[in-house]
Amino acid sequence: MGDADSTDQGGAHRAYIGSFTSGGGRGVTTAAVDPRTGALTPLAADASLADPSYLALDRAAGVLYAVSETGRGAAGAFRLTGGGVAPLGAPVSVGGSGPTHLCLAGRRLLTANYTSGSVGSMPVGPDGGLGGPASVLAHRGAGLDADRQEGPHAHQVLPDPTGRWVLSVDLGTDSVRVCALDPATGALRVHAEVALRAGTGPRHLAFHPAGGVAYVLHELEPQLTVCRWNAESGHLEPVREVPVASAGVPGAARPYPSAIVASPDGRFLWAAVRGDDALVTFSLAAGPEEPRLTGTVGCGGAWPRDLAIDPAGRRLYAANEHSGDVTWFEVDPLTGHPRRTGSVAVPAASCVVFG
């Protein structure tokens, strides 16, 4: 694959770390991943895009995409090189403000625009570069929390495992929208809007590897909603809620769950919780619809904004924004419980993806 390959000549894989340049971050950091220990070694950083807080990687094309979580709202494309990344064209407006998440869906790049409460869709060119203007789907509605839910706040957008549907998770309206994507125009059309419990503030969703169950993590209440997913009909059905962290303990910091990850083998779930600064483990031994909380460990820093699992499913990586580090954990293959094994300084770290 030449310069686009995500491994170096010594066989070390790459990780790409997003960060908030407005908070002292270095932009997009490229790091080598030791295949034996999982340790990250920063190699280079590119600060050409402001606040690249969330990343998505097209491994086949050798292109990395990032949101610019700013008031003007943009997305940028980067070509992977032997030692880092290089901008692939100028940033493109996402048609909204404060984008917090992005994903690839066919030949479109989709962004969840938190501040403006919308989802942007822009074309991806033959070279992986971005075109515009973006097609925008505006969300409507509000929630119970006057400070955080005064209007829609799209926090995540992702395709379902079949690629047939696009789901957007909205913290402001306590709902998940299931959308159809027009492959010709890139326009999104709402197929269904699924209401979740009012005031819970859904933030992120992850699918079980088998595809029939989805887990919605809430930010405003430390809860996980288990949902059945029917890819044939595009139907998302909430089944039950499971507590993510203990609430109401005197003197404890208020928990703000941030990210949810499923193990590749479908045996475990992990959630990152800010405030508590913890990683929570759920066993799925009783089945995908029956997560059971089995353990909690410290995240190794402060304010874990993102949680990622390596491609082999052996290690978890927490991007700790306020302490400015990425900390990694070995996963016990029997219990799923993570054990801290190292960290590296990455100021204002916000996201980790693997090449």
C-alpha positions as CSV (number, residue, x, y, z in Angstrom):
1,M,0.0,0.0,0.0
2,G,3.1,2.2,0.1
3,D,2.8,5.4,2.0
4,A,-0.8,4.7,2.9
5,D,0.1,1.6,4.8
6,S,-0.6,1.8,8.5
7,T,2.4,-0.3,9.6
8,D,6.0,0.6,9.5
9,Q,8.9,-1.6,8.3
10,G,9.3,-2.9,11.8
11,G,5.8,-4.2,11.9
12,A,4.5,-1.7,14.5
13,H,0.9,-0.7,13.8
14,R,-0.4,2.9,13.9
15,A,-2.8,4.7,16.2
16,Y,-4.3,8.1,15.5
17,I,-5.2,10.4,18.4
18,G,-7.5,13.4,18.1
19,S,-7.2,16.4,20.5
20,F,-8.5,19.8,21.2
21,T,-6.0,22.4,19.9
22,S,-8.0,25.1,21.8
23,G,-7.1,23.2,25.0
24,G,-3.4,22.8,24.2
25,G,-3.6,19.7,22.1
26,R,-1.4,19.0,19.1
27,G,-4.2,18.2,16.6
28,V,-3.9,14.8,15.1
29,T,-1.1,12.7,16.6
30,T,0.2,9.6,14.9
31,A,1.7,7.0,17.2
32,A,3.3,3.6,16.7
33,V,1.7,0.7,18.5
34,D,4.0,-2.0,19.9
35,P,2.3,-5.2,18.8
36,R,3.7,-7.0,21.9
37,T,2.9,-4.6,24.7
38,G,0.3,-2.2,23.1
39,A,2.4,0.8,24.1
40,L,2.0,3.9,22.1
41,T,4.9,6.0,20.9
42,P,4.0,9.4,19.4
43,L,5.7,9.9,16.0
44,A,4.3,13.2,14.6
45,A,1.4,15.6,15.0
46,D,-0.5,17.7,12.5
47,A,-2.3,20.8,13.9
48,S,-3.6,22.1,10.6
49,L,-7.2,21.5,11.6
50,A,-8.6,23.2,14.6
51,D,-10.0,20.9,17.4
52,P,-10.0,17.5,15.6
53,S,-11.9,15.9,18.4
54,Y,-13.2,12.8,16.6
55,L,-11.6,10.7,13.9
56,A,-12.6,8.0,11.4
57,L,-10.3,5.9,9.3
58,D,-10.7,4.5,5.8
59,R,-8.0,1.8,6.0
60,A,-8.4,0.6,2.5
61,A,-8.0,4.1,1.0
62,G,-5.4,5.1,3.5
63,V,-7.3,8.3,4.5
64,L,-8.1,9.6,7.9
65,Y,-11.1,12.0,8.5
66,A,-11.6,14.4,11.4
67,V,-14.3,16.8,12.6
68,S,-13.3,20.3,13.5
69,E,-15.4,20.8,16.7
70,T,-15.7,24.6,16.3
71,G,-18.5,27.1,15.9
72,R,-18.1,27.2,12.2
73,G,-18.0,23.4,12.0
74,A,-15.8,21.6,9.4
75,A,-14.3,18.2,8.5
76,G,-10.9,17.5,7.1
77,A,-9.3,14.6,5.2
78,F,-5.7,13.4,5.7
79,R,-3.6,11.1,3.6
80,L,-1.7,8.6,5.7
81,T,2.1,8.8,5.1
82,G,5.1,6.8,6.3
83,G,5.5,9.0,9.4
84,G,2.2,10.7,10.0
85,V,-0.6,12.4,8.1
86,A,-0.8,15.1,5.5
87,P,-3.9,17.3,4.7
88,L,-5.8,16.1,1.7
89,G,-7.4,19.3,0.4
90,A,-8.9,22.1,2.4
91,P,-11.4,21.5,5.3
92,V,-15.1,21.4,4.2
93,S,-18.0,23.0,6.0
94,V,-20.3,20.4,7.6
95,G,-23.3,22.7,7.3
96,G,-23.6,22.9,11.1
97,S,-21.8,23.9,14.3
98,G,-19.9,22.0,16.9
99,P,-19.5,18.6,15.1
100,T,-18.6,15.9,17.7
101,H,-18.7,12.7,15.7
102,L,-18.3,11.4,12.1
103,C,-18.5,8.2,10.1
104,L,-18.2,6.9,6.6
105,A,-21.4,5.6,4.8
106,G,-20.7,4.5,1.3
107,R,-19.1,7.4,-0.6
108,R,-20.3,9.9,2.0
109,L,-18.9,11.3,5.1
110,L,-21.5,12.0,7.8
111,T,-21.0,14.3,10.8
112,A,-23.1,14.7,14.0
113,N,-23.3,18.5,14.6
114,Y,-23.9,18.9,18.3
115,T,-24.4,22.6,18.7
116,S,-26.7,23.1,15.8
117,G,-28.5,19.7,16.3
118,S,-28.1,18.4,12.8
119,V,-26.4,15.7,10.7
120,G,-24.2,16.8,7.7
121,S,-23.5,14.6,4.7
122,M,-20.7,15.4,2.2
123,P,-19.3,13.5,-0.8
124,V,-16.0,11.6,-0.7
125,G,-14.0,11.9,-4.0
126,P,-12.1,9.2,-5.8
127,D,-8.9,10.3,-4.0
128,G,-10.6,10.3,-0.6
129,G,-10.9,14.1,-0.5
130,L,-14.0,15.8,0.6
131,G,-16.5,17.8,-1.5
132,G,-19.3,20.1,-0.7
133,P,-21.6,21.7,0.1
134,A,-22.9,19.3,2.7
135,S,-26.5,18.1,2.6
136,V,-28.0,18.7,6.1
137,L,-30.7,17.0,8.1
138,A,-31.9,19.2,10.9
139,H,-33.2,17.6,14.1
140,R,-36.2,19.0,15.9
141,G,-37.2,18.9,19.5
142,A,-36.0,19.5,23.1
143,G,-35.8,17.7,26.5
144,L,-36.3,18.1,30.2
145,D,-32.9,19.6,31.1
146,A,-33.2,23.3,30.4
147,D,-29.4,23.8,30.4
148,R,-28.4,20.8,28.2
149,Q,-31.6,19.9,26.3
150,E,-33.0,23.3,25.2
151,G,-32.9,22.0,21.6
152,P,-31.6,19.1,19.6
153,H,-27.9,18.1,20.0
154,A,-26.9,15.3,17.7
155,H,-23.9,13.6,19.4
156,Q,-23.2,10.6,17.2
157,V,-23.9,9.3,13.7
158,L,-23.1,5.8,12.5
159,P,-24.2,3.1,10.0
160,D,-25.9,-0.1,11.2
161,P,-23.8,-3.3,10.7
162,T,-25.5,-4.0,7.3
163,G,-24.8,-0.5,6.0
164,R,-28.5,-0.1,5.0
165,W,-29.4,2.4,7.7
166,V,-27.8,5.4,9.4
167,L,-28.5,6.1,13.1
168,S,-28.1,9.5,14.8
169,V,-28.1,9.7,18.6
170,D,-29.5,13.0,19.9
171,L,-28.7,14.1,23.5
172,G,-31.1,17.1,23.3
173,T,-34.2,15.2,22.2
174,D,-33.7,11.9,24.1
175,S,-34.0,10.0,20.9
176,V,-32.3,7.9,18.2
177,R,-33.2,8.6,14.6
178,V,-33.1,5.8,12.0
179,C,-32.4,7.3,8.6
180,A,-32.2,6.2,5.0
181,L,-29.3,7.6,2.9
182,D,-29.9,8.4,-0.7
183,P,-26.7,7.1,-2.4
184,A,-27.1,9.5,-5.4
185,T,-27.6,12.8,-3.5
186,G,-26.3,12.0,0.0
187,A,-29.5,13.3,1.5
188,L,-30.7,11.6,4.7
189,R,-34.4,10.9,5.2
190,V,-35.8,10.0,8.7
191,H,-37.3,6.5,8.6
192,A,-38.2,6.4,12.4
193,E,-37.5,8.3,15.6
194,V,-37.1,6.2,18.7
195,A,-37.9,7.9,22.0
196,L,-35.8,7.0,25.0
197,R,-36.5,7.9,28.6
198,A,-36.9,11.7,29.0
199,G,-34.0,13.5,30.5
200,T,-31.4,10.8,30.1
201,G,-29.4,12.4,27.3
202,P,-28.3,9.6,25.0
203,R,-24.8,10.2,23.8
204,H,-23.3,7.1,22.0
205,L,-24.5,3.8,20.6
206,A,-22.7,0.6,19.9
207,F,-23.9,-2.6,18.2
208,H,-23.3,-6.1,19.4
209,P,-21.0,-7.9,16.9
210,A,-23.9,-10.3,16.0
211,G,-25.8,-7.2,14.8
212,G,-29.2,-7.8,16.5
213,V,-28.7,-5.7,19.6
214,A,-27.7,-2.1,20.2
215,Y,-26.5,-0.4,23.4
216,V,-27.3,3.3,23.9
217,L,-25.2,5.1,26.5
218,H,-26.7,8.1,28.3
219,E,-24.7,11.1,29.4
220,L,-27.2,13.0,31.7
221,E,-28.0,9.8,33.7
222,P,-25.6,6.9,34.1
223,Q,-27.7,4.4,32.3
224,L,-27.3,2.0,29.4
225,T,-30.4,1.2,27.3
226,V,-30.5,-2.2,25.6
227,C,-32.3,-2.2,22.3
228,R,-33.3,-4.9,19.8
229,W,-32.3,-4.0,16.2
230,N,-34.1,-5.3,13.1
231,A,-32.0,-4.4,10.1
232,E,-34.7,-5.7,7.7
233,S,-37.3,-3.2,8.9
234,G,-35.0,-0.5,10.4
235,H,-36.7,-0.9,13.7
236,L,-35.0,-0.1,17.0
237,E,-36.8,-1.3,20.1
238,P,-35.7,-0.3,23.6
239,V,-35.9,-3.4,25.9
240,R,-34.4,-2.4,29.3
241,E,-32.1,0.0,31.2
242,V,-29.0,-1.0,33.1
243,P,-27.2,1.3,35.6
244,V,-23.7,2.2,34.4
245,A,-22.4,3.7,37.7
246,S,-23.6,4.1,41.3
247,A,-25.4,7.5,41.7
248,G,-26.2,9.6,44.7
249,V,-23.1,8.6,46.8
250,P,-22.4,11.5,49.2
251,G,-19.3,13.5,48.1
252,A,-19.0,11.6,44.8
253,A,-18.5,13.5,41.5
254,R,-21.5,13.4,39.2
255,P,-20.9,10.7,36.6
256,Y,-21.1,11.6,32.9
257,P,-20.8,8.5,30.7
258,S,-19.0,9.2,27.5
259,A,-18.2,6.1,25.3
260,I,-19.4,2.5,24.9
261,V,-17.4,-0.3,23.3
262,A,-18.3,-4.0,22.6
263,S,-15.6,-6.7,22.5
264,P,-15.1,-8.2,19.0
265,D,-16.1,-11.6,20.3
266,G,-19.4,-10.3,21.8
267,R,-18.6,-11.4,25.4
268,F,-18.1,-8.0,27.1
269,L,-19.1,-4.3,27.0
270,W,-17.1,-1.4,28.5
271,A,-18.2,2.1,29.2
272,A,-16.1,5.2,30.0
273,V,-17.5,7.5,32.7
274,R,-16.3,11.0,33.3
275,G,-16.6,12.6,36.7
276,D,-16.2,9.1,38.2
277,D,-13.1,8.8,35.9
278,A,-13.8,5.1,35.6
279,L,-14.1,2.3,33.1
280,V,-17.0,0.0,33.7
281,T,-17.1,-3.7,32.6
282,F,-20.3,-5.6,31.6
283,S,-20.5,-9.3,31.1
284,L,-22.7,-10.6,28.3
285,A,-22.5,-14.2,29.5
286,A,-26.3,-14.3,29.9
287,G,-26.8,-13.1,26.3
288,P,-26.5,-9.8,24.4
289,E,-29.7,-8.4,25.9
290,E,-28.6,-9.1,29.5
291,P,-25.5,-7.0,30.3
292,R,-24.4,-7.4,33.9
293,L,-22.0,-4.9,35.6
294,T,-19.1,-6.9,36.9
295,G,-16.3,-4.4,37.7
296,T,-15.1,-0.8,37.8
297,V,-11.5,0.5,37.5
298,G,-10.0,3.9,37.3
299,C,-9.4,5.3,33.8
300,G,-5.8,6.1,34.6
301,G,-6.4,9.9,34.3
302,A,-9.2,12.4,34.3
303,W,-12.3,12.9,32.1
304,P,-12.1,9.9,29.7
305,R,-13.8,11.4,26.6
306,D,-13.3,8.3,24.4
307,L,-12.7,4.6,24.8
308,A,-11.3,2.4,22.0
309,I,-10.4,-1.3,21.7
310,D,-7.5,-2.5,19.6
311,P,-8.3,-4.6,16.5
312,A,-7.4,-7.9,18.3
313,G,-9.7,-7.1,21.3
314,R,-6.9,-7.5,23.8
315,R,-6.5,-3.9,25.0
316,L,-8.6,-0.9,25.8
317,Y,-7.4,2.7,25.3
318,A,-8.9,5.7,27.2
319,A,-8.4,9.2,25.9
320,N,-8.3,11.2,29.1
321,E,-9.0,14.8,28.1
322,H,-8.4,16.7,31.3
323,S,-5.3,14.9,32.4
324,G,-3.9,14.9,28.9
325,D,-3.0,11.3,28.3
326,V,-4.0,8.1,26.6
327,T,-3.9,5.2,29.0
328,W,-4.0,1.5,27.9
329,F,-5.3,-1.6,29.7
330,E,-4.8,-5.3,29.2
331,V,-8.2,-7.1,29.1
332,D,-8.5,-10.3,31.1
333,P,-9.7,-12.9,28.6
334,L,-11.9,-14.7,31.2
335,T,-13.5,-11.8,33.1
336,G,-13.1,-8.9,30.6
337,H,-11.8,-6.7,33.4
338,P,-9.1,-4.2,32.3
339,R,-5.8,-3.8,34.0
340,R,-3.8,-0.6,33.5
341,T,-0.4,-1.3,31.8
342,G,0.8,2.1,30.5
343,S,0.1,5.6,29.4
344,V,1.5,8.4,27.2
345,A,1.1,12.1,27.4
346,V,-1.3,13.6,24.8
347,P,-2.5,17.0,25.8
348,A,-6.3,17.4,25.5
349,A,-6.7,13.9,24.1
350,S,-10.2,13.2,22.8
351,C,-10.3,10.1,20.5
352,V,-8.2,7.1,19.4
353,V,-8.5,5.0,16.2
354,F,-6.3,2.2,15.0
355,G,-4.8,1.6,11.6
